[in-house]
Amino acid sequence: MASKPSRAPVSRPVDAGWAALAEGRWEDAAAMFEKALGEVETAEALDGLSWAAWWLDDADVVFHARERAYSLYKGGGHAAAAARMATWLAVDELDFHGAWRVAGGWLRRARRLLDALEPGPDHGWLAFHEGYLAHAQGDSDNARELGERAAELGRRFEVPDLEMLGLALEGATLVACAQVDDGMRCLDEATAAALEQEATIPISGAWVCCFLVSACTAVLDYERAFEWCDRIAAFAQRYGSRYMLAFCRAEYGAVHLWRGRWADAEADLVAAVDDFARSRPAWAGGPLVTLAEVRRRQGRPADVVELLDRAGASSAGQLCRARLALDRGEALRAIELLERLLRQIPTHRKIDRAPALEILVRSRIARGDLDEAWVALGALREVELLARSAALRACADRAEGMHAAARGDHEQARPLLEDAVDGFEVCCAPFETALTRIELATSLLVLGRLDVAGEEASSALSCLLELGAAAEATRARLLVDAVGATSPLADVTPREHEVLRLLADGLTNRQIAERLVVSEHTVHRHVTNILRKLGLPSRTAAAAHAVRAGLVDR
């Protein structure tokens, strides 16, 4: 591999080991380096053995070999080589252990060793990995600057791996900050380079593609993500990399989830968890969270909690917990989880904030906090306009439509929700389409458009039953029944009549409590009883029922 140090003539087993590495014969390479080490321990043989073990997913050998090589290089006065070992040990700490602080410590050691030397490729590798850590921790300015430095050093010293990875890091950072066009240009250039040239470190090309896939999924461009996953899968098969195969399977799972192919998603995600467990355990949390989202949509909350506990803390896990809380009617809990998450995401990382903002709008509406929901909706719209993503636009249209419906302005809600349905259909997202049809059918019901409301509700029900989304299918079925219902309000108490009338006038729980001089909790209990007695899925459907029963004017 071209990453090995310049060296004097060495014994044949070491040369044979490096040759085997260059050809992707990992077991042969390990055997040759071990043979060399059996004769005499050298930093170069340990260096090579660490790479063979890296590809074979043997963490114990990776750490032992690299730590020992680091000591021998440093003790022998080879500062650049020692810095390179320290840099890759930082990567290993992240990949195998998820140890961010330890990784940072190894990078600082590398920095001290390189500061006294003239710039070279090892400075570029350090810049890239420091930039990756900065990107992961939300320090976008530093990440972009380090990505640019890595790319520049790659060009100067003719190291294509370094140039393409620096460009990819810069692009990923720009996308996260909602500078999507500029970011995608960098990523396209990086991936073109990755496809045109043989990387000196083979994993570099796959990493570049990973940056692009992650950027695509961040803006919900799953079609493009799927195409690039195929490239990574081909790499994984060529080099026998369980690590990269696990990444592909995790991303395939996310794409299948979006497309409504939940059985395929489950199969890929379970395989990804197993592959990561055998290769890079610290990465298993990602597919576990996506699998938890599959279970949430299937209406299996106990499984969701178990999977999220296994996955450990993460932004994606926090989002799933917030969705689960909202499913359970615990809107306040969802708001608390989302606001806590948003405090941790820098305001300039707009794309990263978008999923939390979208759920926050819905949670605020569920609580009747319409002013606060409008603020969150404005922030979501800002991201959507910057990103120019069709799927994000559909999310924002749905959120604004739900807000208009919650205010009682169903004429305004209708076109917004229609556009959201169309947007999700174009993006091949059947679950999101069905959820939006439920909201649209509810507004159409209030407007007295019973035939169209019935069509939308029935279409949603059919889709949700096919997907296996039990809880949401129940909501759709209740709405289908509500469209054709002519039942009186006989079971509703006089006080509940009062609450229902005010609810139909568009008042929030808080406003109803103030009007009736009772607690907000009491109003919440009345609303829950009304929905149960009338067999209705939402406050808006209850308002429509009140209109049809003549309690209020349409």
N, C-alpha and C positions, 0 to 999 in steps of 0.2 A: 504493500500500500504506500502511496506517495506521502502519507503522513509520518512515516518512520524517519528518524534523524539521519543526517549525513554520517557516514561511518567508514572506517577503514575496512579492508578485506577481513572477512570473518569466516568461521567454519562453515562447511557445506550445509549442515542441518539448518542453520539460521537462514541461509540464502534460500534453501528449499522451502522453509516455512513461509517466508515472505512471498515466494512465487505461488505457493498454494493459496495464500490469502488473496492474491491478485486474481486468481481463477475461481474464487468462491468455494474452495475445497477446505471447509473449516476443520473437519476431523483430521485430515492429513496435515494441515498447518499446525494444529495443536500437538500432534504427535512429533513433528519435526522440532518444534520449539522445546518440547519437554525433553527430547533427546539431547538437544544442545545444552539445556540446563543441567542434564545429568552429567555432562562433561565439565562444565564450568558455568557458574551463575553470572550472567551479564545483563545489563539493563536492557540491551536491545532484544535479547531473547525473551525477557519478561514482557517488554513492550508488545512484541508480536503475539505472545501467548495471550495477553489480555484481550487483543482483538479477536483471536480465534474463539476464546471463551465468551466474548460479548455476543458473537453471532450464534453461539451454541446455547446462549441463555444460562450460562453457568456463573451466577453472581459471585459465589465464593472465590472462584479462580480469578474473575475479573478484578475484584478488590485487592486480593492478595498480590497479584502480579503487578497491578498499576501502583499500588502503594510502595512495593519493594523497588520497582523501576524508578519511581519518583526519588526515593532515597539514594539509590545508586547514581542516578543522573546528577542529582544535586551535590552529592559527596564528591563526584568526579569533576565538578566545575562546569557541567553542561546545563547552564541555566535555562536556555530555550527549551531543551528537551524536558527538563524537570517541570517547567511551566506548562508544557503541553500535557504531561501526565496529570498535573493538578487540575487543568481545565477539564479533561475528560473524566476525572474522578468526580468533579462537580456534577457533570451530566449523569454519571452513574448513580450518585446519591439521589438525584431527582427521579430517575427512571425506576430504580429498584426499591427505594425506600421512601420517596416523597419527602426527603429531608431538605427543606429549603434553606434552613440556617447553615447546615453543614455544607451544602453546596456553595453558599455564599462565602463560607470560610475558605474553601479550596480555591475559589476564584480570586480571593484577596491574596492568597499565597502566590498564585500565578502572576497577578499584577505586580507584586513586589519583585519577583524574579525578572520580569520583562521590562520594568521601568528603566533599568540601567542599560538596556540593549537598544541598538538601532532597530527601527521598525522592520518587521518581517511577517511572514505568513502566520506565525504563532500569535502575534499581536492581533491579527485579524480574527483568528479562531476565538481568542479571548473576548474580543469585542462582540462577536456574534452571540456567544453564550451569556455574557453579561447583559446584552440587549434582550435576549430571550427572557431572562429573569425579570428585567425591568418591565417588559411587556406583560408578563404574567401577573405582576404586582401592580399594574395600572400606571406605571411611570412612562407615559407615552412619549414625552419629549426626549427623555434619555434613551428609550428603546429605538426611536427613529434615528437619532444621532449615531448610536452605536451600529445600527444596521447599515447606515450610509458609510460609516468608517470600514466596516467589514467588507462591503462591496468594493470600496475604493482600493483597499489593500489586496483584495482578490484580483482586481484588474492589474494593479501595479506589479504583482508578483506572479501573474498568470496562473492563479489557482481558481479554476472555474467553480469548484464547489463553494468556495468562500464568497465569490461574487454573487452566485445565484441565491445563496442562503441570506446574504445581507439584503439583497433586493426583496426577497420574500418576507423577511422580518419587517422591513420598511413598509411594504404593502399591507401586511396584516395589521400593523399599527394604525395606518391611515384608515383602513376599513373600520376598525374598532371605534375610531373617532368620527365616523360617518362621512369621511372623505372617500366615498366608495369608488368613484370613477378613477381618481388618482391611484388609490390603493390597488384596484384591480389591474391597472396598467402595469404597475410594478410586479404584481404577482404573475401576470401573463408573460412578461419578459423573463422572469425568473424560471417559470415552468418551460418556456420555449428553450431556454439554455439547458435546462435539466434534460430535455428530450433530445437535444442536438448533440450533446457532448457526454462522453463517458466520465463519470465522476471519479476522482482519485480515491475518495472515501465513498463507497457505493451507497451508503445510507443517505447521503446528502440529497440526491435526486428525489428519493422518497419523502424526505422531510419537506422539501420544497412543495411537493404535491399536497402534503398534509396541511401546510399553511393555507394553500388555496382552498382545499376542501373545508377547512374550519371557517374561512372567510365567507364561503358560499352559504354554509349552514347558518352563519350568524345573521345573514340578510334573508334567510329562508329561500335561497335559490337552490332547491334540492335537486332539480334536474341537472344543473351544472355540477353539483357536488357528486352526484351518482356517476357521471362520466369520468371524473377524475379519480374516484374510488377504484374504477376499473383499472386505471393506470397503476395505482399502488398495489392492487391485487396481483397484477402481472409481475411487478417487482418482487413482491413477497414470494410468489411461486418460483421465480427465477433464482432467488438467493436463499430460499428456504427459511425466510424470516417469520417466525411465529409472532414476533413483536409487531411487525407491520401488518401481518394478516389480521391480528387482533384489532388494530386500528381500523382497518377496512371493514371488518365485520361490525364494529361498533357504529361506524358511519352508515353502512348499509342498513343497519337496524333502524337508525334515525330516519333514513329516507323511506323505508318501508312503513314505518309508523305514520309518517306524514301522508303517504299515498293510500293508507288504509289497508295495507297487507300485513295485518298484525301477526298472523302465524309465522310469516317469513321474518318479521321483525324479531319475534321472540326467539326463533331458531338462531339467527345471527347474533343476537345479544348474549344469549346463553353461551354460545361458542366463544364470543369475544371475552367474556368474563373468565372462561376457562383458559383461553390462550394467554391473557394478561397474567393470570395467577401463576402460570408456568414460566412466564418470560419477564414481565415488568409489573410486579404486583401493585405498585403504587398507582398504576393507571386503571385498575379494575373499577374504580368508583364511577367513571363515566358511563359505561354500559349498564352498570347496576341501576343508576338513576333513570336511564332511558327505559329500562325494563320495568322500573317502578311506575313510570308514566303509562306504560302499556297496561299494567295492572289497575291503575287508577281509572283509566278509560273503560276497563272491563267491569268496574264496580267491585273491586276486591281490596278494600282499604287496609285490612290487616296485613296483606301481602305487601302493600305499598310501604307501610311503616317498617316492616322487617327488612325490606330491600334498602330503604334509605338509611336505616341504622347500620347496615353492612357497608354501605358506600362511604360513610363518613361525611364530614362537613364539606359542602361546596355550594357555589352559587346556584347550580342547576338543581341540587337537592333541596335548597331553600325554596326555589320556585315551585317544585313539585309539592312540598309541604303546604305552601300557600294555596295551591290549587285544591289540594285535598281538604283543607280547612274550609274553603269556599263551597266545595261540594257538600260538606256537612252542615252548611248553614252558619258556619262560624266566621262571619265576615270580619268581625273585629280582630280575631286571631290572624286571619289572612293579611289584614292591613298591617298589623304589628310585624309580621314576618317580612313583608315586602318593604316596609319603611326601613327596617333594620338592614336589609340587603342593600337598598339604595344608598344608605349612608356609607356603605363600604365600597361602592363603585364610584370612581371619580366622575364628576359631572361631564368632563370632556369625552368620556368613553360612552358616547351616546348609543351606539349599537348594542353594547353590553347592557345598557339600562332599559332598552325597549321591551323585553319580555316582562320585566317586573312592572313597568308602567302600564302595560296592557291589562295585566291581572289586577293592578291597583285600581284602575278605572272601574272595572266590574265589581270589585269588592266595595268600593266607595258607593257605587250605585245601590248595591245590595243593602248597604247600611242606611241609604237615604241621604248620604252626605254629597249632595249634588254639586255644591260649590267646589269642594275639594276634588271631586271627580273631574270637574271641568279643568282644573289646574293640571292634573295628571294627564288628561286628554290632550291639552295643549302641548305638553312636553312630548307625548307620543307622536303627535302630528309633526312636530319639528323634526324628529328623527326620520319619519316616513318621507318627508319632503326632501331631506338631505340624501337619504339612501336611494330613493327612487326605485324601491322594490315593490313589485306587484303584490306580493304576499303581505308585506308590512302595510301597504295601502289598504288592503282588505281588512287587516286587523284594526286599523285606525277607523275605517268606515263603519265597521261593526260597533266599535266602542262608542263612536259619536252617535250612531243610530240608537243604541241602547240608552244613551244619555238623553236623547231627545224623547224617546218613549217614556223614560222615567219622569220627565217634566210634563208628560201628557201631550206632547206635540207629535202625534203619530203621523201627521201629514209630512213633517220633516223627516221623521224616522224612516218612513217607507222607502224613499229612493236611496238613502244611505245604506240601508240593509239590503236592498236589491243589488246595489253595486258591490257590496261585500260578498253576497252569494255568488255573483258572477266572477268576482276576483278570485275567490277560493276555488271555484270550479276550473278556471283557467290554470291555476297552479296545482291542479290535481290533488286537492286536499278534501276528501269526502267527509271526514269527521268534522272539520271546521265548517264546511258547507252546511252540513246537517244542523249543527248548533245554530248557525246564523239563520237558517230557514225557520227554526223554532221562534226566534226573536221576530222575524218578519211576519210569520203567521199570527203572532200575538198582536202586533200592531194592526194588521189587516182585519183581525177580529174586532178590535176596538172601532175601526173605521166602518164596520158593517160590511166589509168585503168578504162575505162568508164563503163563497165558492173558491175564491183564490186562496183564502186562509186555509181552507180544508186541503187544497192541493199541496200547499207548501208544508203543512203539518204532516200529511200522509207521506210525502216524499222524504221528509226528515225521518219519520218513523221507519220506513222501509230500509233506508240506508243504515240507520243505527242498529236495527235488528240484524242486518247482514254483517255488520262489523262486529257485533257482539258487545255493544256498548249498553249494558243492561240499564243502568241508572238513567242515562240520557234518553233511552228508548221509552222509559216510563214517563218522563216529562212530555215527550212527543205524543204518546198515547193519550195522556190526560188532555192535551191540547186538541187532539182530534175529537175526543169526546166532547170537549167544551164547545167546539164549533157547532156540533149538532145538538147540543143540550137545550132543552126547554124547561128544565126543572125549576120549580120555584125556590125561594130562599127560606122555606119553612123551618129548616133546622137551625137557621142562624138566629142568635138571640138579638133582642133590641139593641143592646150595646154594640154587638158585632155589626148590626145594620149601620149604626152610626159610624163605626170605624171604616166599614166598607165604602160608605158614601164619601167620606173624607179622602180615603185612599183613591177612589175613582176621580176625585177632584185634583189629584196630583200631589197631595201633601205627603211629606216624609213622615216616618215614625215619630221623629222629634217634634215636628209641627203638629201632628195629631195629638201627641201627649200634651203639648201646650194648650191646644184648643179644648181638650176634654179635662184638663187639669188632673192628669194621672201620670204615672211614671212611664218612661220610654219602654221599660221592660214589660209593663202591662200591655202596652200597645203591640209589642212584638208577639206576645202570647195570643192576643186577639187575632192578629193577622195569621199566625200559624193555625189557629183553630178554624178560621174562615177557609183557608186553603184546603185543610183536611176535610171539612164538611162538604165543600163544593167540589172536591176532587180536581183541583186546579193546580197547575205547575208553578205559577208565579203571581206576584202582585199585579203585574200588568194584565194577566189573564183574568184575575179577579175583578179588576176595574172594568174590563170589557163585559164580564158577566153582569156587573152591576148596571151598566148602561143598558144591556139587553133586557134586564129585569125591570127597568123603568125607575131605578133609584135616583139616577141623575140623567141629565140631558147628554146626548152624544156630543 
